[in-house]
Each structure stands twice: as C-alpha cells, then as structure tokens.
C-alpha cells in the first residue's frame, strides 16, 4: 500500500533562512506521481508541484526547489530565503497510476512551517 | 479563469441531521474528487467520479453518498451526522483521469456538527 511520511511535524525558522521539508514515500508501482501542496491558515489547498516517477529532474521555481531521488524514495522541498507569508502547513502527496484516478492522493501528515520575522 | 466552486463554504448542522455539499467543477472538466480533512489531519480521499460514473472509492462512510450529475456537478450527501464528521471537505476537478491531467481544488466546505 502507498504511504507518505513527513517526519517533521513542525518547523520554525527566522525570516530569510532556508528551510527544507522532507518527504519519504512508499509505493509498489513503477509509475506514480508526487505532489506538494501548501495550506495556509485560510484553509485552501494550494498546488505547488507535481512530479512523475520517470522524471527525476530537480526543479527550481523562484524561491522554491524540489529534490526528487528515487533511490531513497524522497521528494524534498526547499524554500530559500523564507518569508513570513510562507507560514503554512505543507503536504506531500502520492498517487499511483494503477490506482485508477490519478488524483486519488495519499497525503502525508503535513509539516507546519512557521516563519518568524 | 473559472475555478472549482464549492457551496456552501460553511455549514453548521446538528447531530443526526443530513447535509448536502455541492461541487461545481471547472467548465469542461468531467472528473470530480472528494476529500475530507479533519481538524489537524491530512486530507483523506473519499470518492471520485468520471463521466458521471463512480471511478474510485476511498474511506467514505456508508452514511455518505455522492453522485455526479449530467452537468458534471457533484453532490456529497451525508446523513445521520456525527460530531466526528466535522471537517473541511474539498472537491477537486480534472479533465479526464490520465497521467498528464491536472486537478484543481476548490476552497472547501467547512462542516461543523454540533
């Protein structure tokens, strides 16, 4: 069965620090999709990135970057020069291609990031 | 651009009552997903529909039912509400279910059972 582990329950940093959120996943499928979502205090789920299992290229988008390593089943997320507005709960999620719907997501428990001024 | 619309945004019900949540997908999207997120929890997949047929089922209680209508909107019906049903309910929509499709989440309906 698929599983997503976010070992960090809470992280607190000071503004402008870099912070990495860890995500480790388990799946038996060879084709799967990994996601990161941000959930600010207002509650909505904000899509950040989706990665296919056959694309291990790391990605950078502004202050955000993602490190996908199949060898360690990890999909870590780094925020560079964090800002107070980055404060939110961040979820890593997984869906398996064999699961039918590609958005039948299994979420990790989330990491609460607090960025202090 | 049009997004996924969920209504109502907030709902307060008493125990044992019935609630109906509605989801209006992005125009032309034919697939709808429902998720339940309890307080301090991660979202849990409930059910999905593709072209008005149930396509997948997760941890949806028997007291809950859902359907997708001819205009592709979806409704989640919850009966005999329990305190534990208090949660944020998300709907997402996509065009198809293939690997390259992308789903978009609505802003959620916050259900409080008292």
HADDOCK unambig.tbl for C-alpha pairs under 7 A between the chains (distance, minus, plus):
assign (segid A and resid 44 and name CA) (segid B and resid 107 and name CA) 4.90 0.50 0.50
assign (segid A and resid 44 and name CA) (segid B and resid 108 and name CA) 6.63 0.50 0.50
assign (segid A and resid 45 and name CA) (segid B and resid 105 and name CA) 6.62 0.50 0.50
assign (segid A and resid 100 and name CA) (segid B and resid 56 and name CA) 6.84 0.50 0.50
assign (segid A and resid 101 and name CA) (segid B and resid 56 and name CA) 6.74 0.50 0.50
assign (segid A and resid 101 and name CA) (segid B and resid 97 and name CA) 5.40 0.50 0.50
assign (segid A and resid 102 and name CA) (segid B and resid 97 and name CA) 5.71 0.50 0.50
assign (segid A and resid 102 and name CA) (segid B and resid 98 and name CA) 6.52 0.50 0.50
assign (segid A and resid 102 and name CA) (segid B and resid 99 and name CA) 6.30 0.50 0.50
assign (segid A and resid 103 and name CA) (segid B and resid 103 and name CA) 6.88 0.50 0.50
assign (segid A and resid 104 and name CA) (segid B and resid 45 and name CA) 6.32 0.50 0.50
assign (segid A and resid 105 and name CA) (segid B and resid 45 and name CA) 6.59 0.50 0.50
assign (segid A and resid 107 and name CA) (segid B and resid 42 and name CA) 6.13 0.50 0.50
assign (segid A and resid 107 and name CA) (segid B and resid 43 and name CA) 6.53 0.50 0.50
assign (segid A and resid 108 and name CA) (segid B and resid 42 and name CA) 6.61 0.50 0.50
assign (segid A and resid 109 and name CA) (segid B and resid 41 and name CA) 6.52 0.50 0.50
assign (segid A and resid 109 and name CA) (segid B and resid 42 and name CA) 5.22 0.50 0.50
assign (segid A and resid 110 and name CA) (segid B and resid 42 and name CA) 6.60 0.50 0.50
